[in-house]
Amino acid sequence: MKTTGNTILITGGGTGIGLALAGVLLKEGNQVLICGRRKEVLDAARRKLPKLNTLQCDVANTAGRQSLLDWATRGFPDLNILVNNAGIQRQIDFRKGAEDLRAGEDEITVNLLGPVHLTALFIPHLMRQESAAIVNVSSGLGFIPLAIMPVYCATKAAIHSFSLSLRHQLRDTSVRVFEVIPPTVDTNLDRGARQGRGQAERGIPPEEVATATLKGLAEDEYELAIGQAQWLRRGSREDLDQIFQRMNSH
């Protein structure tokens, strides 16, 4: 896929992988839109990357997703790439019953329902473009889970499964479906969890993920496992791809 001259929307683009990806895509000559919940984060991102287009919205709720669709497609009709990047990560101990589960944001809504609904909303627009893509950011932990983050890992496994099915459904359209599978990345998303499990290793820089993603798009690498995530993906598989093709051959 061409990596220049696109109009690209990145959810959760104000920090971490999303902001790093916005930076490399702008350098390649793309128009980049980002959204996020916090105005101060978006303002800081725009100070760093003045060419960014930003919208404050919450993709965790239906109204926020609809407002994002309206803003992006009306203001930027050439939009041809959606990057589902927004996500949260929590440690949840189910031995406490529902206590931990209720104590923070809903990972299922943010990490899974949000991207699925946004994808459904944007697909009609994307299919009208000559060349288009959906990029879903999952995780190596979607292949082999880390038990202290059970819901996060489950949502990322679901994003992987969703990407497989979506890629198959859209195979005869102009819309390509990419899955980016990062390892541990040095962002705010994972810092609390790393501290909780006593992990000293900080993870790779988000810029490394962004650069690898750009290369993967250019080479049509539809399932892009980065760094240690390659090992996690290999370790989870036997004949999954062949079985999937047989199941979906009609």
Residue pairs with C-beta under 8 A, 6 or more apart in sequence:
1 131
1 133
1 176
1 217
1 218
1 220
2 131
2 218
3 25
3 28
3 30
3 214
3 217
3 218
4 28
4 29
4 30
5 29
5 30
6 25
6 30
6 31
6 80
6 81
7 30
7 31
7 33
7 76
7 78
7 79
7 80
7 81
8 25
8 30
8 31
8 32
8 33
8 79
8 80
8 81
8 82
8 83
9 33
9 34
9 35
9 68
9 72
9 76
9 79
9 81
9 82
9 83
9 122
10 18
10 21
10 22
10 32
10 33
10 34
10 35
10 83
10 85
11 18
11 34
11 35
11 36
11 59
11 68
11 83
11 84
11 85
11 86
11 114
11 115
11 118
12 18
12 34
12 35
12 36
12 59
12 85
12 86
12 87
13 19
13 21
13 22
13 32
13 33
13 34
13 35
13 36
13 45
13 52
13 54
13 83
13 85
14 34
14 36
14 38
14 41
14 42
14 44
14 45
14 54
15 36
15 41
15 45
15 187
15 188
16 185
16 187
16 188
16 189
16 206
17 85
17 137
17 182
17 185
17 187
17 206
17 209
17 210
18 34
18 83
18 85
18 86
19 34
19 45
19 48
19 49
19 206
20 205
20 206
20 207
20 209
20 210
21 83
21 85
21 206
21 209
21 210
21 213
21 214
22 32
22 34
22 45
22 49
22 52
23 48
23 49
23 207
23 210
24 207
24 210
24 211
24 213
24 214
25 32
25 214
26 32
26 49
26 51
26 52
28 214
31 53
31 76
31 78
32 49
32 51
32 52
32 53
33 52
33 53
33 54
33 55
33 72
33 76
33 79
34 42
34 45
34 52
34 53
34 54
34 55
35 42
35 54
35 55
35 56
35 57
35 59
35 68
35 86
36 42
36 45
36 54
36 56
36 57
36 86
37 56
37 57
37 58
38 56
39 56
42 54
42 55
42 56
45 52
45 54
46 52
46 54
53 75
53 76
55 67
55 68
55 71
55 72
57 64
57 65
57 67
57 68
57 71
58 64
59 65
59 68
59 86
59 110
59 114
59 118
60 105
60 106
60 109
60 110
60 114
62 117
65 114
65 117
65 118
65 121
66 121
68 118
69 118
69 121
69 122
69 125
72 79
72 122
73 79
73 122
73 125
78 129
79 122
79 125
79 126
79 129
80 126
80 129
80 130
80 131
80 132
80 133
81 132
81 133
81 134
81 135
82 118
82 119
82 122
82 126
82 133
82 134
82 135
83 135
83 137
84 114
84 115
84 118
84 119
84 134
84 135
84 136
84 137
84 159
85 135
85 137
86 110
86 114
86 115
87 107
87 110
87 111
87 137
87 152
87 155
87 189
88 104
88 105
88 107
88 110
88 111
88 152
88 189
89 107
89 149
89 152
89 189
89 190
89 193
90 100
90 104
90 105
90 107
90 149
90 151
90 152
91 100
91 148
91 149
91 192
91 193
91 196
92 100
92 101
92 148
92 149
92 150
92 151
93 100
93 148
94 100
94 101
94 150
101 151
107 151
107 152
107 155
108 151
108 155
111 152
111 155
111 156
111 159
112 155
112 158
112 159
112 162
115 136
115 159
115 162
116 162
119 134
119 166
122 134
123 134
123 170
123 175
126 132
126 133
126 134
126 174
126 175
127 170
127 173
127 174
127 175
129 174
129 175
130 174
131 174
132 174
132 175
132 176
133 175
133 176
133 177
133 178
133 217
134 166
134 170
134 175
134 176
134 177
134 178
135 178
135 179
135 180
135 213
135 217
136 159
136 162
136 163
136 177
136 178
136 179
136 180
137 159
137 179
137 180
137 182
138 156
138 157
138 159
138 160
138 163
138 179
138 180
138 181
139 152
139 153
139 156
139 181
139 182
139 229
140 181
140 182
140 183
140 184
140 225
140 228
140 229
140 231
140 232
140 233
141 149
141 152
141 153
141 156
141 232
142 153
142 155
142 156
142 157
142 158
142 159
142 160
142 181
143 157
143 160
143 181
143 229
143 232
143 233
143 235
143 236
143 237
144 232
144 235
144 236
145 153
145 154
145 157
146 153
148 193
148 196
148 197
149 193
159 179
160 179
160 181
163 177
163 178
163 179
163 223
164 244
166 177
167 176
167 177
167 222
168 248
170 176
170 177
176 220
176 222
177 222
178 216
178 217
178 221
178 222
178 223
178 224
179 222
179 223
179 224
180 209
180 212
180 213
180 216
180 224
180 226
181 223
181 224
181 225
181 226
181 229
181 232
181 233
182 204
182 209
182 226
182 227
182 229
183 203
183 204
183 226
183 227
183 228
183 229
183 232
184 190
184 194
184 199
184 201
184 202
184 203
184 204
184 228
185 203
185 204
185 205
185 206
185 209
186 202
186 203
186 204
186 205
186 206
187 203
187 206
190 203
194 201
194 202
194 203
204 226
204 227
208 226
208 227
209 226
212 224
212 226
213 224
213 226
215 221
216 224
223 233
225 232
225 233
